[in-house]
Amino acid sequence: MEQMNLNDATETLRQYKEYIFPSVIPFYDDHPLIVARAKNGYLWDVQGNRYLDFFGGVLTVSVGHCNDEVTDRTVEQLKKVQHTSTLYINELMVRLARKIAVLTPGRLKKCFFTSSGSEANETAILAARMYTGHTDVITLRHAYAGRTMTGMSLTGQGSWRLGGVFDGHIKHVRNPYTYRAPAGLDEEKLLDLCVQDLEESLSAITNGKIAAFMAESIQGVGGFIVLPKDYFKRILPIVREAEGVFICDEVQTGWGRTGTHLCGIEHWGVEPDIMTFAKGMANGSPIGCTIATPEIADAVKGLTFATFGGNPVTMAAALATIEYIEKHNLPENAAIQGALLRNYLEDLKKQHDFIGEARGMGLMQAIEIVEPGTDKRPDATRTKEIINKAREHGLLIGKGGLYGNVVRIAPHLNVTGKEIHDGCDRFARALAEMG
Ligand SMILES: Cc1ncc(COP(=O)(O)O)c(C=O)c1O
């Protein structure tokens, strides 16, 4: 493969800084990775270095880079017809919608397609408000829901809320963050506190009626915070009493990521009224999908339209991705390989006192980095060093959490046991060099 010389790479970086908004910050400070190509679990930079990719473009490359089956079907469609808009009907959109309706839990049935998770969440909030006739929305403090105005308003983490103007009808309640629960509270008492906070919020900052309660079952950008197993069962009766619908954001957790089930929320045994998907649903093609029960979808009356929603090429990519996930039983693989990965992380936690917690489900695993000898004080500096060190060992992993102190590890769903062992060996060597 032809490699870019150092001067070209330096020039690319210089022009990146000149022509791209500075808020779009790549990893690795002054040495960002400039991508040359990628295949299956691996990615190469322009200097020819090969990396095992355990972050998959932020949990988006779900079945491996340039997966042959997905790529072939996407290219085939690209040559047939690329774009028509929803003014005409394309059969792939109908096929995909039907498939999603069959595969998602409960009574979810009608889809609205867009191009991103942010738009999927916008659509969900719109639908909930039009269906219920209420405006207030409740969500969680460590939530991340996108970068549109509604997305940022739904996001509970201050660092991702830009511009200063937000939807004042979106309110954030206490997060069931078990690792950082107030001292002395076990999981059950934390849930009591969350219930109490929700009830107080409903009476203090809403008129008692809400359009929706929205949450991710595992908070992605929040640092893979797994919500306690009884959380939704405790919260949802109160939400329904306030006439709100339950919107589940499956942008990170969807399509087998959490192991065993296709949707993360299925582990909690509750049924959402609206669900949103994006990221891993089309293995890298831009997609957003909002699925709702028929009566909620039918309540969205009037004109609304997304130019690229239902684009035939994206629909082909999504159908190919989902069929690949089904054919290879990847939710099961995610459970098996995720358990292996988690064992490694638990072992590493025993060896390094800066690892406060290992957590996650399936192939969505994380470690939280803290300053040893303190009361779980977050260590964002060390977290960054760990990410950098892993790269030196040929491993790409992610970062997250409100305090920037969570290492996020999310390999492709068809990762092999051999790749998990290899990745974890690299990670162990990187941590051993941390001092
Ligand atoms: C849970 C969740 N919801 C929504 C979004 C927004 O998706 P997008 O970046 O495609 O707009 C993200 C993005 O990271 C996400 O993690």
The ligand as an ORCA input file, in Angstrom:
! r2SCAN-3c Opt
* xyz 0 1
  C     -27.515      7.605     22.769
  C     -27.335      8.568     21.635
  N     -28.409      9.196     21.120
  C     -28.300     10.044     20.094
  C     -27.079     10.328     19.530
  C     -26.975     11.286     18.400
  O     -26.685     10.605     17.227
  P     -26.012     11.363     15.976
  O     -24.619     11.737     16.385
  O     -26.078     10.337     14.880
  O     -26.860     12.543     15.698
  C     -25.931      9.690     20.025
  C     -24.600      9.955     19.457
  O     -23.586      9.617     19.978
  C     -26.068      8.796     21.106
  O     -25.004      8.174     21.629
*
